[in-house]
């Protein structure tokens, strides 16, 4: 089961159906972006064994972020909501589903950008380092209790941990 009310934090045990939900969405997104675009399952639902908000995070890499606006009308037809106030210098963000039950988060970023690389580094490190994954789960549980009705604070409170994992992942890459 996927879906969560906008702005809230509710964690679910890892669900083996999440990769299949991602794969279904990729097929729809390929109709918008084409077959040659990189589409990655990111976020906690992409890390086996990790508790997560039951939302499928999808990262799409395009050559130039300014081109993201060209895809918005087609994405809206698929049920995504364009929220220009949520745009960042390195990302165009579109949630899918009504506010009462968001199901997917689409992160459009430039392929090869720091944002692109760091998101994948974080995901891949937690996939291969169960001790860090378990520590992240502990932190998420604690923060969900503290900020269950205010997701921005929950997200912000995780930034130091996320940065430390990315630093470790970069260090591991440099040493290999």
Order of alpha helices (4+ residues) and beta strands (2+ residues): beta-alpha-beta-beta-beta-alpha-beta-beta-beta-alpha-alpha-alpha-alpha
